[in-house]
Amino acid sequence: MSIDQIAPEALKLPAQDRAMLAATPWQSLEDPFEFAIGRTDDEAINLAIDRDTEIESGAAVPLSHEELMSRLRR
């Protein structure tokens, strides 16, 4: 089932049910900031430099925001 199929049905639920439904998958996600918090400023800067080097060398291809969101929705 896709988000396009689930969302309209979920929106038909009463507010309390929607809140419970939203909480369940949300709680299953890892904290996206947890890993970043453990980094020192120097580690974060070095990671940014490494990523920039990868992009400039062609080893990594950056995604536009639109492409990232599209992939996350799939």
The first five atom37 places (N, CA, C, CB, O) and aatype in JSON, in Angstrom:
{
  "aatype": [12, 15, 9, 3, 5, 9, 0, 14, 6, 0, 10, 11, 10, 14, 0, 5, 3, 1, 0, 12, 10, 0, 0, 16, 14, 17, 5, 15, 10, 6, 3, 14, 13, 6, 13, 0, 9, 7, 1, 16, 3, 3, 6, 0, 9, 2, 10, 0, 9, 3, 1, 3, 16, 6, 9, 6, 15, 7, 0, 0, 19, 14, 10, 15, 8, 6, 6, 10, 12, 15, 1, 10, 1, 1],
  "atom_mask": [
    [1, 1, 1, 1, 1],
    [1, 1, 1, 1, 1],
    [1, 1, 1, 1, 1],
    [1, 1, 1, 1, 1],
    [1, 1, 1, 1, 1],
    [1, 1, 1, 1, 1],
    [1, 1, 1, 1, 1],
    [1, 1, 1, 1, 1],
    [1, 1, 1, 1, 1],
    [1, 1, 1, 1, 1],
    [1, 1, 1, 1, 1],
    [1, 1, 1, 1, 1],
    [1, 1, 1, 1, 1],
    [1, 1, 1, 1, 1],
    [1, 1, 1, 1, 1],
    [1, 1, 1, 1, 1],
    [1, 1, 1, 1, 1],
    [1, 1, 1, 1, 1],
    [1, 1, 1, 1, 1],
    [1, 1, 1, 1, 1],
    [1, 1, 1, 1, 1],
    [1, 1, 1, 1, 1],
    [1, 1, 1, 1, 1],
    [1, 1, 1, 1, 1],
    [1, 1, 1, 1, 1],
    [1, 1, 1, 1, 1],
    [1, 1, 1, 1, 1],
    [1, 1, 1, 1, 1],
    [1, 1, 1, 1, 1],
    [1, 1, 1, 1, 1],
    [1, 1, 1, 1, 1],
    [1, 1, 1, 1, 1],
    [1, 1, 1, 1, 1],
    [1, 1, 1, 1, 1],
    [1, 1, 1, 1, 1],
    [1, 1, 1, 1, 1],
    [1, 1, 1, 1, 1],
    [1, 1, 1, 0, 1],
    [1, 1, 1, 1, 1],
    [1, 1, 1, 1, 1],
    [1, 1, 1, 1, 1],
    [1, 1, 1, 1, 1],
    [1, 1, 1, 1, 1],
    [1, 1, 1, 1, 1],
    [1, 1, 1, 1, 1],
    [1, 1, 1, 1, 1],
    [1, 1, 1, 1, 1],
    [1, 1, 1, 1, 1],
    [1, 1, 1, 1, 1],
    [1, 1, 1, 1, 1],
    [1, 1, 1, 1, 1],
    [1, 1, 1, 1, 1],
    [1, 1, 1, 1, 1],
    [1, 1, 1, 1, 1],
    [1, 1, 1, 1, 1],
    [1, 1, 1, 1, 1],
    [1, 1, 1, 1, 1],
    [1, 1, 1, 0, 1],
    [1, 1, 1, 1, 1],
    [1, 1, 1, 1, 1],
    [1, 1, 1, 1, 1],
    [1, 1, 1, 1, 1],
    [1, 1, 1, 1, 1],
    [1, 1, 1, 1, 1],
    [1, 1, 1, 1, 1],
    [1, 1, 1, 1, 1],
    [1, 1, 1, 1, 1],
    [1, 1, 1, 1, 1],
    [1, 1, 1, 1, 1],
    [1, 1, 1, 1, 1],
    [1, 1, 1, 1, 1],
    [1, 1, 1, 1, 1],
    [1, 1, 1, 1, 1],
    [1, 1, 1, 1, 1]
  ],
  "atom_positions": [
    [[0.84, -1.17, 0.0], [0.0, 0.0, 0.0], [0.89, 1.24, 0.0], [-0.96, -0.01, 1.22], [1.94, 1.25, 0.65]],
    [[0.5, 2.25, -0.71], [1.31, 3.47, -0.79], [0.74, 4.57, 0.1], [1.39, 3.95, -2.23], [-0.4, 4.48, 0.55]],
    [[1.53, 5.58, 0.34], [1.08, 6.73, 1.13], [-0.12, 7.39, 0.46], [2.22, 7.75, 1.3], [-1.0, 7.9, 1.15]],
    [[-0.15, 7.37, -0.86], [-1.28, 7.96, -1.58], [-2.58, 7.21, -1.33], [-0.98, 7.99, -3.07], [-3.66, 7.79, -1.45]],
    [[-2.49, 5.95, -0.99], [-3.68, 5.16, -0.68], [-4.05, 5.28, 0.8], [-3.46, 3.69, -1.06], [-5.22, 5.33, 1.16]],
    [[-3.05, 5.32, 1.65], [-3.26, 5.32, 3.09], [-3.74, 6.68, 3.6], [-1.99, 4.92, 3.81], [-4.67, 6.75, 4.4]],
    [[-3.11, 7.75, 3.14], [-3.39, 9.09, 3.68], [-4.86, 9.48, 3.6], [-2.56, 10.11, 2.95], [-5.42, 9.93, 4.6]],
    [[-5.51, 9.34, 2.45], [-6.92, 9.75, 2.41], [-7.8, 8.96, 3.38], [-7.46, 9.58, 1.0], [-8.73, 9.5, 3.97]],
    [[-7.5, 7.68, 3.55], [-8.27, 6.86, 4.48], [-7.99, 7.27, 5.92], [-7.95, 5.38, 4.28], [-8.9, 7.34, 6.75]],
    [[-6.72, 7.55, 6.22], [-6.35, 7.96, 7.57], [-7.02, 9.28, 7.94], [-4.83, 8.09, 7.7], [-7.4, 9.48, 9.09]],
    [[-7.17, 10.16, 6.98], [-7.78, 11.46, 7.25], [-9.27, 11.37, 7.56], [-7.57, 12.38, 6.07], [-9.87, 12.32, 8.06]],
    [[-9.86, 10.24, 7.25], [-11.28, 10.03, 7.56], [-11.5, 9.63, 9.02], [-11.86, 8.96, 6.64], [-12.63, 9.66, 9.52]],
    [[-10.42, 9.26, 9.7], [-10.53, 8.82, 11.09], [-10.78, 10.0, 12.02], [-9.26, 8.07, 11.52], [-10.44, 11.14, 11.68]],
    [[-11.37, 9.74, 13.19], [-11.52, 10.8, 14.19], [-10.13, 11.3, 14.64], [-12.34, 10.29, 15.41], [-9.14, 10.58, 14.52]],
    [[-10.08, 12.51, 15.15], [-8.8, 13.14, 15.52], [-7.97, 12.28, 16.47], [-9.07, 14.49, 16.17], [-6.76, 12.14, 16.27]],
    [[-8.59, 11.7, 17.48], [-7.83, 10.89, 18.44], [-7.22, 9.67, 17.76], [-8.74, 10.44, 19.6], [-6.07, 9.32, 18.04]],
    [[-7.95, 9.03, 16.87], [-7.42, 7.87, 16.14], [-6.29, 8.3, 15.21], [-8.55, 7.19, 15.33], [-5.29, 7.59, 15.1]],
    [[-6.43, 9.44, 14.56], [-5.36, 9.94, 13.68], [-4.09, 10.2, 14.48], [-5.81, 11.24, 12.96], [-2.99, 9.89, 14.03]],
    [[-4.25, 10.77, 15.68], [-3.09, 11.04, 16.53], [-2.4, 9.75, 16.93], [-3.51, 11.82, 17.79], [-1.17, 9.66, 16.9]],
    [[-3.18, 8.74, 17.29], [-2.59, 7.45, 17.65], [-1.92, 6.8, 16.45], [-3.68, 6.5, 18.22], [-0.84, 6.22, 16.57]],
    [[-2.56, 6.92, 15.3], [-1.98, 6.36, 14.08], [-0.67, 7.06, 13.73], [-2.96, 6.49, 12.92], [0.3, 6.4, 13.35]],
    [[-0.63, 8.36, 13.87], [0.59, 9.12, 13.55], [1.72, 8.78, 14.51], [0.3, 10.62, 13.58], [2.88, 8.73, 14.11]],
    [[1.39, 8.56, 15.77], [2.41, 8.29, 16.79], [3.11, 6.96, 16.56], [1.78, 8.31, 18.16], [4.3, 6.83, 16.83]],
    [[2.4, 5.98, 16.08], [2.97, 4.64, 15.93], [4.18, 4.61, 14.98], [1.91, 3.68, 15.43], [5.25, 4.18, 15.4]],
    [[4.05, 5.05, 13.73], [5.24, 5.02, 12.87], [6.3, 6.03, 13.31], [4.85, 5.29, 11.41], [7.5, 5.8, 13.15]],
    [[5.84, 7.16, 13.87], [6.79, 8.19, 14.32], [7.72, 7.62, 15.38], [6.05, 9.44, 14.87], [8.93, 7.85, 15.35]],
    [[7.17, 6.88, 16.32], [7.97, 6.3, 17.4], [8.92, 5.22, 16.9], [7.06, 5.72, 18.46], [9.9, 4.9, 17.57]],
    [[8.64, 4.66, 15.74], [9.51, 3.61, 15.2], [10.75, 4.18, 14.52], [8.73, 2.76, 14.22], [11.69, 3.44, 14.21]],
    [[10.75, 5.49, 14.28], [11.9, 6.11, 13.61], [13.02, 6.39, 14.6], [11.48, 7.4, 12.92], [12.78, 6.71, 15.76]],
    [[14.24, 6.26, 14.12], [15.38, 6.63, 14.94], [15.5, 8.14, 14.94], [16.68, 5.96, 14.42], [15.06, 8.81, 14.01]],
    [[16.1, 8.66, 15.99], [16.3, 10.1, 16.09], [17.32, 10.53, 15.03], [16.79, 10.5, 17.52], [18.47, 10.12, 15.1]],
    [[16.91, 11.36, 14.06], [17.83, 11.75, 13.0], [18.95, 12.66, 13.49], [17.09, 12.44, 11.91], [19.94, 12.86, 12.78]],
    [[18.8, 13.22, 14.69], [19.81, 14.12, 15.22], [20.76, 13.44, 16.19], [19.15, 15.29, 15.89], [21.77, 14.01, 16.58]],
    [[20.43, 12.2, 16.59], [21.23, 11.51, 17.58], [22.68, 11.36, 17.13], [20.63, 10.15, 17.88], [23.6, 11.65, 17.89]],
    [[22.89, 10.91, 15.92], [24.25, 10.69, 15.43], [25.0, 12.02, 15.32], [24.21, 9.99, 14.06], [26.18, 12.09, 15.67]],
    [[24.33, 13.05, 14.84], [24.98, 14.34, 14.67], [25.39, 14.95, 16.01], [24.07, 15.3, 13.93], [26.4, 15.64, 16.1]],
    [[24.62, 14.69, 17.05], [24.93, 15.26, 18.36], [26.23, 14.69, 18.9], [23.79, 14.98, 19.35], [26.97, 15.38, 19.6]],
    [[26.52, 13.45, 18.57], [27.73, 12.8, 19.07], [29.0, 13.27, 18.39], [0.0, 0.0, 0.0], [30.1, 12.88, 18.8]],
    [[28.89, 14.08, 17.37], [30.07, 14.55, 16.64], [30.61, 15.83, 17.23], [29.73, 14.76, 15.17], [29.87, 16.7, 17.69]],
    [[31.93, 15.93, 17.21], [32.55, 17.2, 17.58], [32.45, 18.14, 16.38], [34.04, 17.0, 18.03], [32.14, 17.7, 15.27]],
    [[32.71, 19.4, 16.61], [32.7, 20.36, 15.49], [33.71, 19.97, 14.44], [32.99, 21.79, 16.0], [33.43, 20.05, 13.24]],
    [[34.9, 19.54, 14.87], [35.94, 19.14, 13.91], [35.5, 17.94, 13.08], [37.25, 18.82, 14.64], [35.77, 17.9, 11.88]],
    [[34.84, 16.97, 13.71], [34.35, 15.8, 12.97], [33.29, 16.21, 11.96], [33.79, 14.75, 13.93], [33.28, 15.72, 10.83]],
    [[32.4, 17.09, 12.35], [31.35, 17.55, 11.44], [31.94, 18.31, 10.26], [30.34, 18.44, 12.19], [31.51, 18.13, 9.12]],
    [[32.92, 19.16, 10.53], [33.57, 19.92, 9.45], [34.3, 18.97, 8.52], [34.55, 20.96, 10.03], [34.22, 19.13, 7.3]],
    [[35.01, 18.0, 9.07], [35.73, 17.03, 8.22], [34.76, 16.21, 7.37], [36.58, 16.09, 9.08], [35.05, 15.93, 6.21]],
    [[33.62, 15.84, 7.93], [32.61, 15.11, 7.16], [32.1, 15.98, 6.02], [31.44, 14.66, 8.07], [31.96, 15.5, 4.89]],
    [[31.81, 17.24, 6.3], [31.33, 18.16, 5.25], [32.38, 18.32, 4.15], [30.99, 19.54, 5.85], [32.04, 18.33, 2.97]],
    [[33.63, 18.43, 4.53], [34.72, 18.54, 3.53], [34.8, 17.27, 2.69], [36.08, 18.82, 4.23], [34.94, 17.34, 1.47]],
    [[34.71, 16.12, 3.36], [34.74, 14.84, 2.63], [33.57, 14.74, 1.64], [34.69, 13.65, 3.61], [33.77, 14.33, 0.5]],
    [[32.38, 15.11, 2.07], [31.2, 15.06, 1.18], [31.37, 16.01, 0.0], [29.92, 15.41, 1.96], [31.03, 15.66, -1.13]],
    [[31.9, 17.19, 0.26], [32.13, 18.16, -0.81], [33.13, 17.62, -1.82], [32.63, 19.49, -0.23], [32.95, 17.77, -3.03]],
    [[34.18, 16.99, -1.32], [35.18, 16.38, -2.2], [34.57, 15.28, -3.06], [36.36, 15.82, -1.38], [34.86, 15.17, -4.25]],
    [[33.71, 14.44, -2.44], [33.04, 13.36, -3.17], [32.16, 13.93, -4.28], [32.21, 12.5, -2.21], [32.13, 13.39, -5.39]],
    [[31.45, 15.0, -3.99], [30.57, 15.6, -4.99], [31.39, 16.21, -6.12], [29.67, 16.67, -4.35], [31.08, 16.02, -7.29]],
    [[32.43, 16.95, -5.76], [33.24, 17.6, -6.79], [33.99, 16.6, -7.67], [34.24, 18.54, -6.15], [34.2, 16.86, -8.85]],
    [[34.38, 15.45, -7.1], [35.11, 14.44, -7.88], [34.16, 13.57, -8.71], [35.93, 13.55, -6.94], [34.6, 12.86, -9.61]],
    [[32.86, 13.63, -8.41], [31.9, 12.81, -9.12], [31.66, 11.47, -8.46], [0.0, 0.0, 0.0], [30.89, 10.66, -8.96]],
    [[32.33, 11.22, -7.33], [32.14, 9.96, -6.61], [30.75, 9.87, -6.01], [33.21, 9.8, -5.51], [30.22, 8.78, -5.81]],
    [[30.16, 11.02, -5.72], [28.79, 11.07, -5.2], [28.01, 12.1, -6.01], [28.77, 11.43, -3.67], [28.56, 13.13, -6.42]],
    [[26.76, 11.81, -6.23], [25.91, 12.73, -6.99], [24.88, 13.32, -6.02], [25.21, 11.99, -8.2], [24.12, 12.58, -5.4]],
    [[24.85, 14.63, -5.9], [23.88, 15.23, -4.97], [22.46, 15.11, -5.51], [24.22, 16.7, -4.72], [22.24, 15.06, -6.72]],
    [[21.52, 15.07, -4.59], [20.1, 15.04, -4.96], [19.49, 16.41, -4.7], [19.34, 13.94, -4.16], [19.85, 17.1, -3.75]],
    [[18.58, 16.8, -5.55], [17.81, 18.0, -5.28], [16.84, 17.68, -4.15], [17.06, 18.51, -6.57], [16.57, 16.52, -3.86]],
    [[16.33, 18.7, -3.52], [15.35, 18.5, -2.46], [14.13, 17.75, -3.01], [14.92, 19.86, -1.85], [13.6, 16.85, -2.36]],
    [[13.71, 18.12, -4.21], [12.55, 17.47, -4.82], [12.79, 15.98, -5.03], [12.21, 18.13, -6.15], [11.91, 15.16, -4.76]],
    [[14.0, 15.62, -5.5], [14.31, 14.21, -5.74], [14.39, 13.44, -4.42], [15.63, 14.08, -6.51], [13.9, 12.31, -4.32]],
    [[14.99, 14.04, -3.41], [15.06, 13.4, -2.11], [13.67, 13.12, -1.56], [15.85, 14.28, -1.13], [13.39, 12.01, -1.11]],
    [[12.8, 14.11, -1.61], [11.44, 13.93, -1.09], [10.68, 12.88, -1.9], [10.67, 15.25, -1.12], [9.92, 12.1, -1.33]],
    [[10.89, 12.86, -3.2], [10.25, 11.86, -4.04], [10.69, 10.46, -3.65], [10.55, 12.13, -5.51], [9.87, 9.55, -3.57]],
    [[11.98, 10.27, -3.41], [12.5, 8.96, -3.03], [12.0, 8.54, -1.65], [14.03, 8.96, -3.05], [11.72, 7.37, -1.41]],
    [[11.9, 9.51, -0.75], [11.43, 9.19, 0.6], [9.97, 8.78, 0.6], [11.64, 10.38, 1.54], [9.54, 7.99, 1.44]],
    [[9.21, 9.31, -0.33], [7.78, 8.97, -0.4], [7.55, 7.56, -0.95], [7.05, 9.98, -1.27], [6.5, 6.97, -0.72]],
    [[8.53, 7.04, -1.68], [8.36, 5.71, -2.29], [8.51, 4.61, -1.29], [9.35, 5.51, -3.39], [8.4, 3.43, -1.65]]
  ]
}
